[in-house]
Amino acid sequence: MTPISPYKIPQHVLLTGATGYIGKRLIPALLKQGIRVTCLIRHPERGADIAKLGCDIMIADLATGAGIGRVPTDIDVAYFLVHAMNDAPKNLIEEESTIAHHFIAMLQQTAIEQIIYLSGLANHDNVSPHLKSRLAVETILNESGIPTTTLRSSIIIGSGSASFEIIRDLVEKLPIMLPPKWIRNRCQPISIVNVIEYLLGVIHHPKCYGQCFDIGGPDVLTFRSMLLKLAKFRGLRRWIVCIPLLSLRMSSLWLYFITSTNFSLSQYLVESMKEDSVCNNNAITGIVPISPIGFGAALKQTFSEIEDHSVLSSWRDSWHIAKQRKGLSNFIHVPTHGCFIDQYEVPITNPTAVIDKCWAIGGQNGWYFCHWLWQVRGFIDKCVGGVGLSRGRTHQTNIHTGDALDFWRVIYANKSEGRLLLFAEMKLPGDAWLEWKIQGENPPRLVQTATFRPNGIFGRLYWYAFYVVHFFMFKGLAKRIANP
């Protein structure tokens, strides 16, 4: 890792987007430099794991401005890594502009000397709505009077990156690909390691104040060649046949059904791929002394993390759009009134092994009993615009509050207590919870509880329509988990 800019070590850094893909990776890099870091997060429940690293936590919502008055006054550097793209707002530009204005209003109360903003490459006239929102934020930050450094990147190659996971899904799932014409456009992918190095290297650098830089790796590739290089790296033979007439919506749907991404994210990404995404302003290479690694080296590093189960962050960790405004705490107390409950108690002999099996459920490990039925449910969810089962999980054995787990969200996870609680993010006419607890001693028991709170008559019809399937699935699942 390249040392931080030698000009001036920041006293106190404010990090927004701390629970996001970039933010989670930037935290340890900043702390390693001995910098005090305050992480601004929207939901207090998501701060526990971050606080363990040695960060301070600030609870505020930049979308509404709630809590921004709590900002520490000695902040001298602030990272703007917030993105409303996963919220799928009706007007992305308006939403992100509001967030940026609240961000600036908050910083006016501090000793701020520099804002660092990670944006997207937009070196063409036909800019997508996603990139227009990024440019609108740039304008707001630059007009604030606070010295702002903007870094514009193309596709980021790293374990857990949304764009990387999409190209990986395409290559590993489809022997023959029928993509739209954007497959011929060029991009300049950059390793997540280099992104973090640039984010560190521009801190308090006098040549970076009030500047905008493009950042990218040394390789300029078409999306087609990038897919084929990844296929070769994975030892796979793949054929790509372009379909020029595929519309934007059809392209987005194609990505949505084939890959693990949600529809709104796939739509934004496809819109961004309509034009070349190549660096024009390479001045940063003469200012921050790092050596960007090539696409092949970035792939090697990325898959090494995946194979070692050392993925630090993932796009999956963002809250599902339908629930994220409410926060985790609204779902941690499972209701009973007006709910349908399916509960099973199974005697166990090895509580530790049972807990480990609960903590490994989903993702590549599957759902232990009739996994094909879970896959069918995931496919149905995709068909009605849900997240589907293909989202998987970030870690294969570790679970933290706030993590995504297929079409569930982890609400509570405490191994010492022997309790795991999931909340459904699939499309449902109501709310659903799935919980495992270890109770008793002679003998200990696994208690599995599925709770469904219906929303009106359609919710009740849904429960009765699938009652037999749920009875079969949940009973078999509890027995399989209880006998590891």
Legacy VTK file of the C-alpha trace (Angstrom):
# vtk DataFile Version 3.0
C-alpha trace
ASCII
DATASET POLYDATA
POINTS 484 float
0.000 0.000 0.000
1.363 3.383 -0.996
1.955 5.687 2.006
-0.510 8.483 2.551
0.294 11.873 1.003
3.379 13.205 2.863
2.309 16.840 2.814
0.045 16.832 5.859
-1.421 14.019 7.932
-5.125 14.644 8.592
-6.175 14.991 12.204
-9.697 13.676 11.819
-11.351 12.130 8.753
-15.103 11.900 8.201
-16.103 8.913 6.078
-19.561 8.783 4.513
-20.721 5.599 2.838
-18.797 3.690 5.500
-20.931 0.548 5.176
-20.617 0.506 1.377
-18.245 -1.390 -0.863
-15.503 1.276 -1.011
-16.027 2.624 2.491
-15.518 -0.716 4.224
-12.181 -1.116 2.458
-11.030 2.423 3.094
-11.551 2.222 6.872
-8.672 -0.187 7.657
-6.376 1.681 5.244
-6.995 4.964 7.087
-6.674 3.413 10.530
-3.400 1.808 9.530
-2.032 5.328 9.015
-2.947 6.241 12.596
-5.736 8.595 11.522
-8.804 9.180 13.655
-11.851 8.175 11.617
-15.498 9.016 12.207
-17.929 6.965 10.108
-21.270 8.524 9.232
-23.933 5.828 8.984
-27.693 5.966 8.661
-28.679 2.961 10.769
-27.107 2.594 14.246
-27.346 -1.209 14.151
-24.784 -1.313 11.343
-22.159 0.510 13.377
-21.240 -2.306 15.778
-18.803 -4.100 13.469
-17.256 -0.822 12.286
-16.790 0.430 15.844
-14.828 -2.734 16.664
-12.181 -1.612 14.178
-11.500 1.514 16.242
-13.694 4.074 14.446
-16.028 6.624 15.948
-19.659 6.386 14.823
-21.914 9.280 13.844
-25.608 8.572 13.172
-27.120 10.857 10.543
-29.186 10.708 7.359
-27.861 12.879 4.549
-31.021 12.308 2.519
-33.130 14.137 5.128
-30.469 16.107 6.993
-31.412 14.449 10.290
-28.491 14.315 12.715
-25.973 16.330 10.680
-25.562 18.756 13.560
-23.732 16.026 15.505
-20.650 16.202 13.279
-17.334 16.620 15.167
-16.026 20.153 14.647
-12.372 19.119 14.235
-12.975 17.237 10.938
-10.369 18.388 8.394
-10.872 15.827 5.586
-14.181 14.305 4.456
-14.839 11.509 1.968
-18.069 11.638 -0.021
-18.820 8.012 -0.957
-22.593 8.098 -0.637
-24.607 6.897 -3.599
-28.404 6.782 -3.912
-28.254 4.330 -6.835
-29.226 1.320 -4.708
-32.239 3.255 -3.372
-33.660 3.440 -6.927
-35.177 6.912 -6.414
-37.585 8.305 -8.994
-35.235 11.226 -9.637
-31.644 10.148 -9.033
-30.160 13.573 -9.784
-32.501 15.319 -7.361
-31.906 12.728 -4.632
-28.133 12.857 -4.899
-28.122 16.647 -5.112
-30.108 16.839 -1.880
-27.640 14.499 -0.199
-24.713 16.621 -1.415
-26.286 19.865 -0.145
-26.831 18.348 3.308
-23.238 17.085 3.244
-21.922 20.598 2.559
-24.194 22.140 5.207
-22.833 19.659 7.717
-19.193 20.413 6.866
-19.708 24.148 7.292
-19.739 23.455 11.038
-16.254 21.916 10.948
-12.611 22.807 10.308
-12.838 21.102 6.900
-9.912 21.638 4.531
-10.619 19.066 1.812
-13.402 16.936 0.348
-12.484 13.758 -1.554
-15.143 12.430 -3.903
-15.185 9.188 -5.901
-17.210 9.634 -9.085
-17.608 7.844 -12.423
-15.907 8.401 -15.771
-17.985 10.674 -17.982
-15.773 11.682 -20.906
-18.451 11.818 -23.588
-21.526 13.842 -24.538
-24.149 11.081 -24.238
-24.012 10.854 -20.449
-26.368 8.423 -18.701
-28.729 9.575 -15.895
-26.496 7.716 -13.449
-23.406 9.668 -14.531
-25.389 12.931 -14.761
-26.166 12.542 -11.078
-22.467 12.040 -10.371
-21.612 15.205 -12.318
-24.321 17.158 -10.505
-22.756 16.188 -7.189
-19.324 17.261 -8.473
-20.726 20.695 -9.290
-22.303 21.104 -5.850
-19.113 20.078 -4.048
-16.911 22.350 -6.188
-19.215 25.336 -5.703
-19.174 24.916 -1.919
-15.926 26.825 -1.517
-14.305 23.798 0.142
-11.269 22.457 -1.792
-12.568 19.308 -3.490
-10.649 16.490 -5.120
-12.692 14.340 -7.512
-11.540 10.932 -8.723
-13.458 9.466 -11.655
-13.153 5.721 -12.172
-14.347 3.186 -14.705
-15.141 -0.433 -13.786
-13.617 -1.419 -10.450
-12.145 -4.918 -10.338
-12.334 -6.419 -6.879
-14.120 -9.106 -4.915
-17.609 -7.857 -4.111
-17.651 -5.055 -6.700
-21.033 -4.909 -8.463
-19.521 -4.470 -11.929
-16.995 -7.255 -11.366
-19.645 -9.644 -10.032
-21.747 -8.991 -13.138
-18.999 -9.840 -15.604
-18.038 -12.839 -13.481
-21.636 -14.123 -13.483
-21.867 -13.712 -17.250
-18.656 -15.605 -17.889
-19.218 -18.427 -15.408
-22.909 -19.018 -16.155
-23.153 -18.629 -19.940
-21.140 -20.726 -22.436
-22.707 -18.629 -25.211
-23.416 -14.941 -24.564
-25.832 -12.840 -26.631
-25.102 -9.314 -25.380
-26.228 -5.990 -26.905
-24.016 -3.675 -28.943
-22.417 -2.036 -25.882
-20.205 -5.109 -25.694
-17.993 -3.395 -28.307
-17.423 -0.249 -26.238
-14.163 0.357 -24.417
-13.440 0.681 -20.727
-10.377 1.101 -18.530
-10.846 -1.169 -15.500
-8.997 -0.402 -12.285
-8.146 -2.620 -9.329
-9.841 -1.842 -6.015
-6.357 -1.797 -4.480
-5.366 1.104 -6.749
-8.618 2.936 -6.014
-7.859 2.840 -2.284
-4.284 3.981 -2.958
-5.509 6.986 -4.915
-8.073 7.848 -2.238
-5.257 7.893 0.298
-2.672 9.550 -1.911
-4.648 12.717 -2.626
-5.180 13.602 1.050
-3.957 17.151 1.712
-1.938 17.068 -1.515
-1.670 20.717 -2.678
-1.729 19.717 -6.351
-5.031 17.893 -5.804
-7.070 20.738 -4.294
-9.892 21.781 -6.603
-8.914 19.170 -9.187
-10.700 16.375 -11.031
-8.737 13.303 -12.155
-9.533 10.182 -14.160
-8.204 6.995 -12.598
-7.823 3.695 -14.413
-5.579 0.725 -14.881
-2.984 0.385 -17.651
-5.257 -1.727 -19.916
-7.914 -0.291 -22.230
-10.280 -3.117 -23.215
-13.605 -3.582 -24.917
-16.235 -5.172 -22.715
-16.062 -8.163 -25.048
-12.323 -8.618 -24.633
-12.670 -8.184 -20.885
-15.198 -11.018 -20.734
-13.006 -13.269 -22.880
-9.910 -12.519 -20.781
-11.812 -13.422 -17.650
-13.024 -16.637 -19.304
-9.444 -17.536 -20.233
-8.271 -16.784 -16.689
-10.956 -19.165 -15.354
-10.106 -21.831 -17.905
-13.468 -21.560 -19.688
-14.327 -21.522 -23.384
-16.910 -18.870 -24.191
-18.564 -17.553 -27.361
-19.983 -14.046 -27.683
-22.507 -13.094 -30.380
-23.628 -9.451 -30.377
-27.334 -8.615 -30.819
-27.321 -4.945 -31.976
-31.087 -4.352 -31.684
-31.390 -5.211 -27.990
-33.000 -2.221 -26.224
-31.828 -0.614 -22.991
-34.635 -2.219 -20.998
-34.055 -5.630 -22.580
-30.326 -5.323 -21.888
-31.066 -4.479 -18.262
-33.481 -7.398 -17.942
-30.886 -9.684 -19.531
-28.314 -8.701 -16.912
-30.895 -8.846 -14.128
-31.921 -12.450 -14.822
-28.450 -13.778 -15.594
-26.490 -12.074 -12.834
-26.929 -11.513 -9.089
-27.616 -7.772 -9.368
-31.003 -6.108 -8.845
-32.867 -4.510 -11.752
-32.291 -0.861 -10.842
-28.552 -1.426 -10.487
-28.345 -3.384 -13.747
-30.217 -0.577 -15.523
-27.816 2.076 -14.248
-24.814 -0.046 -15.234
-26.134 -0.728 -18.741
-26.804 2.988 -19.226
-23.206 3.702 -18.220
-21.903 1.106 -20.686
-23.569 2.759 -23.711
-20.424 4.811 -24.311
-16.683 4.333 -23.871
-15.392 4.641 -20.325
-11.737 5.581 -20.844
-9.469 8.032 -19.015
-8.728 11.366 -20.718
-7.073 13.206 -17.848
-4.150 11.096 -16.618
-2.481 13.869 -14.611
-2.951 11.921 -11.370
-0.210 9.485 -12.435
2.376 12.250 -12.108
1.083 13.378 -8.707
0.348 10.220 -6.719
3.294 7.812 -7.124
1.609 4.428 -7.527
1.925 1.766 -10.209
-1.560 0.674 -11.363
-1.791 -3.069 -11.937
-3.161 -4.597 -15.127
-6.425 -6.435 -15.651
-4.821 -9.869 -15.358
-3.056 -9.052 -12.088
-6.265 -7.530 -10.719
-8.145 -10.755 -11.529
-5.478 -12.848 -9.817
-5.665 -10.712 -6.687
-9.463 -10.709 -6.685
-9.895 -14.463 -6.986
-7.232 -14.990 -4.352
-9.432 -13.042 -1.912
-12.488 -15.040 -2.939
-10.743 -18.395 -2.543
-9.325 -17.363 0.854
-12.794 -16.198 2.004
-11.271 -12.805 2.808
-13.761 -10.591 0.959
-13.892 -7.354 2.972
-17.001 -5.835 1.433
-19.649 -6.379 -1.218
-22.312 -4.408 -3.078
-24.779 -6.921 -1.561
-24.374 -5.271 1.828
-26.514 -2.304 0.735
-30.043 -2.368 2.125
-32.791 -3.518 -0.203
-34.642 -0.487 -1.549
-37.994 -1.366 -0.032
-36.797 -1.555 3.554
-33.652 0.486 4.041
-35.332 3.689 5.211
-36.854 1.802 8.148
-33.640 0.450 9.632
-32.805 -2.914 11.127
-34.237 -2.218 14.576
-37.781 -2.109 13.178
-37.585 -5.809 12.351
-35.513 -7.268 15.193
-38.564 -7.818 17.400
-40.528 -10.525 15.612
-44.285 -9.933 15.954
-46.801 -12.601 16.902
-50.164 -10.804 16.752
-51.896 -11.272 13.423
-49.098 -13.527 12.128
-48.817 -17.038 10.757
-46.121 -19.007 12.605
-44.468 -22.274 11.581
-42.223 -23.545 14.403
-40.199 -26.737 14.900
-38.151 -27.941 17.868
-35.546 -30.641 17.257
-33.293 -32.209 19.950
-29.584 -31.810 19.206
-26.378 -33.313 20.582
-23.753 -30.846 19.363
-24.932 -27.216 19.684
-21.626 -25.812 18.377
-21.854 -27.808 15.144
-25.509 -26.830 14.704
-24.693 -23.153 15.162
-21.866 -23.422 12.628
-24.287 -24.985 10.160
-26.768 -22.142 10.675
-23.986 -19.625 10.093
-23.047 -21.315 6.791
-26.542 -21.518 5.305
-27.267 -20.138 1.842
-24.951 -18.927 -0.878
-22.759 -21.685 -2.285
-23.685 -23.983 0.609
-27.349 -23.946 -0.346
-30.372 -24.462 1.919
-29.612 -28.068 2.946
-33.075 -29.492 2.219
-34.714 -29.462 -1.228
-32.478 -26.653 -2.392
-34.149 -26.819 -5.801
-37.376 -25.540 -4.237
-35.504 -22.546 -2.841
-34.079 -21.989 -6.329
-37.582 -22.044 -7.814
-38.703 -19.502 -5.208
-35.705 -17.347 -6.096
-36.552 -17.527 -9.802
-40.151 -16.515 -9.097
-38.854 -13.596 -7.053
-36.678 -12.472 -9.970
-39.665 -12.670 -12.313
-41.634 -10.233 -10.153
-38.723 -7.805 -9.706
-37.209 -9.119 -6.458
-33.594 -9.705 -5.491
-33.743 -13.451 -6.152
-31.629 -16.237 -4.701
-28.578 -15.505 -6.870
-27.465 -12.595 -4.679
-25.692 -15.116 -2.434
-23.655 -13.963 0.531
-20.349 -12.152 1.057
-18.728 -14.739 3.366
-19.343 -18.486 3.328
-19.037 -19.011 7.084
-19.164 -15.570 8.739
-22.367 -13.604 9.268
-22.751 -10.061 10.560
-25.794 -7.920 11.239
-26.806 -6.158 8.047
-25.328 -8.779 5.679
-27.266 -9.983 2.657
-27.959 -13.730 2.564
-29.622 -14.740 -0.709
-33.056 -13.079 -0.546
-32.805 -12.509 3.216
-31.168 -9.805 5.330
-29.364 -10.671 8.583
-31.156 -8.808 11.381
-29.441 -10.407 14.374
-26.498 -12.794 14.610
-25.002 -13.844 17.939
-23.080 -17.123 18.042
-22.503 -17.107 21.801
-26.241 -16.664 22.313
-27.016 -19.215 19.611
-29.473 -17.017 17.737
-29.706 -16.075 14.062
-32.578 -13.954 12.732
-33.241 -13.246 9.047
-35.729 -10.859 7.450
-37.091 -11.511 3.958
-36.216 -9.080 1.159
-38.020 -11.120 -1.486
-41.234 -9.787 -3.010
-44.026 -10.778 -0.610
-47.560 -9.608 0.254
-46.356 -9.052 3.814
-43.272 -9.368 6.031
-41.416 -12.594 6.825
-38.808 -13.662 9.374
-36.801 -16.890 9.744
-35.092 -17.561 13.065
-32.946 -20.228 14.680
-32.282 -20.484 18.424
-30.484 -22.963 20.633
-32.493 -23.503 23.803
-32.369 -25.795 26.837
-29.621 -28.062 28.143
-30.960 -31.577 28.825
-31.154 -32.065 25.936
-30.470 -28.833 24.038
-32.908 -28.076 21.247
-32.838 -26.248 17.951
-35.904 -24.033 17.670
-36.639 -22.898 14.117
-39.412 -20.326 13.665
-40.807 -18.998 10.392
-43.087 -15.977 10.893
-45.244 -14.315 8.246
-47.206 -11.106 8.835
-49.684 -10.890 5.921
-50.611 -7.652 4.237
-54.365 -7.858 3.713
-56.275 -10.587 1.956
-53.558 -11.252 -0.630
-51.076 -11.983 2.141
-53.419 -14.529 3.689
-54.114 -16.147 0.326
-50.361 -16.387 -0.263
-49.809 -18.190 3.039
-52.589 -20.736 2.474
-51.607 -21.293 -1.171
-48.074 -22.286 -0.188
-48.878 -23.883 3.184
-48.068 -27.454 2.141
-44.825 -26.417 0.414
-43.733 -24.343 3.426
-44.587 -27.194 5.825
-42.486 -29.620 3.803
-39.536 -27.229 3.299
-39.262 -25.822 6.818
-39.707 -29.143 8.599
-37.027 -30.774 6.445
-34.714 -27.774 6.865
-34.928 -27.894 10.677
-34.082 -31.628 10.723
-31.096 -31.180 8.388
-29.648 -28.321 10.428
-30.163 -30.230 13.689
-28.162 -33.198 12.362
-24.902 -31.707 10.982
LINES 1 485
484 0 1 2 3 4 5 6 7 8 9 10 11 12 13 14 15 16 17 18 19 20 21 22 23 24 25 26 27 28 29 30 31 32 33 34 35 36 37 38 39 40 41 42 43 44 45 46 47 48 49 50 51 52 53 54 55 56 57 58 59 60 61 62 63 64 65 66 67 68 69 70 71 72 73 74 75 76 77 78 79 80 81 82 83 84 85 86 87 88 89 90 91 92 93 94 95 96 97 98 99 100 101 102 103 104 105 106 107 108 109 110 111 112 113 114 115 116 117 118 119 120 121 122 123 124 125 126 127 128 129 130 131 132 133 134 135 136 137 138 139 140 141 142 143 144 145 146 147 148 149 150 151 152 153 154 155 156 157 158 159 160 161 162 163 164 165 166 167 168 169 170 171 172 173 174 175 176 177 178 179 180 181 182 183 184 185 186 187 188 189 190 191 192 193 194 195 196 197 198 199 200 201 202 203 204 205 206 207 208 209 210 211 212 213 214 215 216 217 218 219 220 221 222 223 224 225 226 227 228 229 230 231 232 233 234 235 236 237 238 239 240 241 242 243 244 245 246 247 248 249 250 251 252 253 254 255 256 257 258 259 260 261 262 263 264 265 266 267 268 269 270 271 272 273 274 275 276 277 278 279 280 281 282 283 284 285 286 287 288 289 290 291 292 293 294 295 296 297 298 299 300 301 302 303 304 305 306 307 308 309 310 311 312 313 314 315 316 317 318 319 320 321 322 323 324 325 326 327 328 329 330 331 332 333 334 335 336 337 338 339 340 341 342 343 344 345 346 347 348 349 350 351 352 353 354 355 356 357 358 359 360 361 362 363 364 365 366 367 368 369 370 371 372 373 374 375 376 377 378 379 380 381 382 383 384 385 386 387 388 389 390 391 392 393 394 395 396 397 398 399 400 401 402 403 404 405 406 407 408 409 410 411 412 413 414 415 416 417 418 419 420 421 422 423 424 425 426 427 428 429 430 431 432 433 434 435 436 437 438 439 440 441 442 443 444 445 446 447 448 449 450 451 452 453 454 455 456 457 458 459 460 461 462 463 464 465 466 467 468 469 470 471 472 473 474 475 476 477 478 479 480 481 482 483
